[in-house]
Amino acid sequence: MSKRPKKKKKLRIIRSLLLIAVYAAIIYAFVTIYNILFSIPQVDVMKTKYPVVVFKDTKSPIEITWSEDKPKTWLDIKKLPKRVYGAFIVSEDWEFFNHRGFDYLQIQEAIIEDLKTGSFKRGGSTITQQLAKNLFLESDKNLLRKYKELVVATEMEDNFEKMKILETYLNVVEMGPGIYGLSQAANYYFKKTAYEMTAREAAFVAMLLPSPKRYSVSFRKKELTRYARGTIHNILRKMKAGGFINEEAMNEALETSLSWEKIAPMATSEGFAQEMPLEENVEDNVSPTEVNENPAN
């Protein structure tokens, strides 16, 4: 009889410990969620200020500062021809005008690909998500960063018109070694303003965006790689399909050369981009001096 009270006492202790563990887990989850939610940046600053990318050198991370005055190089999306901004929409985010910050299909495909590779190789990011990351978040690839990216992108879509988001994106996105924004890119690659760019020139810069330092090897060698040529032609055909250029403009862009090309382009019937690993890896060994041989003014 004396053993029962001891057994009951042990059970009470075990139950108490379990309850404490459950309460601790609940409190921990609440604190974690609270910290996540309240550590998410607010996008309201975009209503009154302009983001400015501060680039120091290739070894230092960029900084984003906010200015009440419009930067001198700031692009006005209302003045930018659709043959220019259309290249970035069809290349980076075909459903830009239809989604609310993120593309379910792209996220699904990215998850499947990432599970296959066992890494965060593909992000499935829309233009809005890219802007959210560039302005407000760290570049680390992890689930927490991705969650914050989705929340900030949704906030942007709820507070700003699509063209405002696109304008800001084109003014801050990396487009080459130390080159941020389309104004700098147009001057760096073509010695002209972004408003003067042709459809082919816009397609070339859009082609760079997945990895500007890597794909800009074509500019440094003054000759398009097969991958670059195929991708540019794909972008031009998509621009025609999306209504950003007509068939005549597409054909002209396919048949003309960029101002610095050594060899005139030849449009292929398929126009599919083919990856050229050995050719693309050339730039991995390029020194900062060689990368900046033609800096923007």
Secondary structure, 3 states (H helix, E strand, C coil): CCHHHHHHHHHHHHHHHHHHHHHHHHHHHHHHHHHHHHCCCCCHHHHCCEEEEECCCCCCCCEEEEECCCCCCCCCCCCCCHHHHHHHHHHHCCCCCCCCCCCHHHHHHHHHHHHHHCCCCCCCCCHHHHHHHHHHCCCCCCHHHHHHHHHHHHHHHHHCCHHHHHHHHHHHCEEECCEECHHHHHHHHHCCCHHHCCHHHHHHHHHHCCCHHHHCHHHHHCCCCHHHHHHHHHHHHHHHHCCCCCHHHHHHHHHCCCCCCCCCCCCCCCCCCCCCHHHHHHHHHCCHHHHCCCCCC
